[in-house]
């Protein structure tokens, strides 16, 4: 394998320039969409600022990742292209690389961990990639990727720590400045740092006074800790619903760029992300993945932080959500908003006992979504029946009315969730 055949993690890499991002945009012309920048009155009110949404969730392949992947694949030499490309990914990067390789007619292998979502595996294969399932997690898949690349002379397309990939992601920043030239602040998600690095270079090169704020998961604050301590730091363990930014260690190059250009890094929790995903579906009719909703989630959970008069853009970076997870998000979102309540009621095991309660609940204009009886559990006394009711209501005030009603009727109950 020649020296230039694969990505070298220890090799010093040149920081991409504004001119590199301009050239990247030329390469992407006709390949990716210029995604909309949408004024968001509802979310502006909730975040107490003047808010605009950059909809990369509507991008080709469902994520900004395709930008960097295509730029990198486009710049391969003939020899590199002939050997093919390989990447380790369980999600958006996999689809971006597979899509880029298909357009360029380059052989492509994607190594995905055994626990990767079947939907994401199928989506990656649909672009013509050879999917190899290796390892119990991303780290093991990454090790396998390096071994395969070395054995077969394939070029590794790294998800974020590559100057061409960063330049490609920076085109998001160019579009944002074109559509909102007087933007004051930009909030965007940070995982490995490719998007933050590219956007920061693009924006700061044109308007140095624009503030760039990265948003990381509280469970994976590796970039924030790295910048604070002045050297690369790793997150040893953690879990986040936002797997797209659940990165244990940022890249060397992205860390250098973020340290230089990004003004602040803040953290967001999973609960805020779930609530934001729910609100985006209900209020904006947008399906956004957890990592893609992270920066908006921070703004909504910290209303007023961005400044009431500021023009603030937030990047919704992807929209690829597992359908099973989406169902959970809807249920949990309803509960967080006080619009779904599950209660356990203990009633005499006699005809008409449940009907009396149900009729009274109906008078409160509360919709009963699900009823589950329990007579056999050890905590249910003989002669009684336990009933779980899943209830849909307007808001938290409506829920309080229900609780007050049950207390007035001296009904033995417990709020389950």
Order of alpha helices (4+ residues) and beta strands (2+ residues): alpha-beta-alpha-beta-alpha-alpha-beta-alpha-beta-alpha-beta-alpha-beta-alpha-beta-alpha-beta-alpha-alpha-beta-alpha-alpha-beta-alpha-beta-alpha-beta-beta-alpha-beta
